[in-house]
Amino acid sequence: MRTELEVPPESLFGPDNLPYGVFAPAGSAPRVGVRLGEYVIDLAVLLDDPVFAAPNLNAFLAQGPARWREVRDRIRESVGGEIDSAAVHHLDRVELRLPVRIGDYVDFYASIDHATNLGRLFRPDGDPLLPNWRHLPVGYHGRAGTVVVSGTEVARPCGQRRTESGTPDFGPSRRLDIEAELGFVIGVGSRLGVPVGIDEFAERVFGVALVNDWSARDIQAWEYQPLGPFVGKSFATSMSPWITPLAAFEAARIPLPEQSPEPLPYLRGTEHWGLDIDLTVAWNRQPVAYPPYARMYWSPAQMLAHLTSNGASTRTGDLYASGTISGPAPDQRGSFIELSWGGSRPVLVNDRQRTFLEDGDEVTITAQAPGPGTTRIGLGEVTGRIRPAAH
């Protein structure tokens, strides 16, 4: 049997989007699909291609950009008419899985508004930005094994917390926070000892996913000097089940804001890889912040060039994220430490004054970007609910 899928023209998941994910129909093994409207299309069936009858996207991503373009063209042509009904699954009847097997995870700190806000909070009498910040994309290596798919509950982490006496105790984080971010998924890896040139970005990176890099601010504050984040960050990072290919963002590409001083030559590219993507953060289903990715100081191409500038290798499926996305307005801050200004200015959430996350709280991050003409494309969502610490 064959069927023709009708997608409303205002849908955020029309044929100009087609994000990739991994889904499991009831009683069946996971496999690769694309989202069209409120459906998931089984690519192994649609394209009669066994590379998609797999529990992750890695084998397909490793085939490279020419293959990515070919497959996208075939999908767009196929969904424009009747397709095999065996390839069609309703979104609400499948389980969505982590879309890639992640080998390495890196988190950056690329928003000048976020970095400035935290600098003012932590160093009120000094320069908000440290001397290196405008010269390189600051980042740290996270823990790939704790990247989880959207919908996975997040246990409140335990760790050392500084007490009023200046000495630590150990217990559940009291200042549990979010970080609204974009993640970039590497398709074609690079060799050890060979840096990735900044204009190789689109040949290496397959697509974009929403990320929430949860953060225990009290644990992090005690541990991060001198070596940076550790157990205050490594307990969980949530990722959307959908990876939107770079090809879907042609209408969203914009120049970066001015970078001063001019970056060093290895961070200067000929392509514009600023992205006009608008995020929304909802706390217990109430929207509380609207971070604009267009404000980001460092581009994902610059992040990748810096990540590999020392010869570090990358692999198919590696994930690197932008760091918290924030803008200059109070309602554009992509973390609750900023939104509540370190806990001193509570936020009204469902008629309650709130600062940091409590057990049972749920956070959902969504995003949209311009598509062709007057259309919009969606990046899906990344959701997580906090459960009590394990004792």
Buried (B, 14 or more C-beta within 10 A) or exposed (E): EEEEBEBEEEBBBBBBBBBBBBBBBEEEEBBBBBBBBEBBBBBBBBBEBEBBBBBBBBBBBBBBBEBBEEBBEBBEEBBEEEBBEEBBBEBEEBBBBBBBBBBBBBBBBBBBBBBBBBBBBEEEEEEBBEEEBBEBBBBBBBBBEBBBBBBBEBBBBBBBBBEEEEEBEEBBBBBBBBBBBBBBBBBBBBEEEEBBBBBBBBBBBBBBBBBBBBBBBBBBBBBBEEEBBBBBBBBBBBBBBBBBBBBBBEBBBBEBEEBEEEBEEBBEBEEEBBBBBBBBBBBBEEEBBBBBBBBBBBBBBBBBBBBBBEEBBBBBBBBBBBBBBBBEEEEBBBBBBBBBBBBEEBBEBEEEEBBBBBEEBBBBBBBBBBBEEEBBBBBBBBBBBBEEBEE
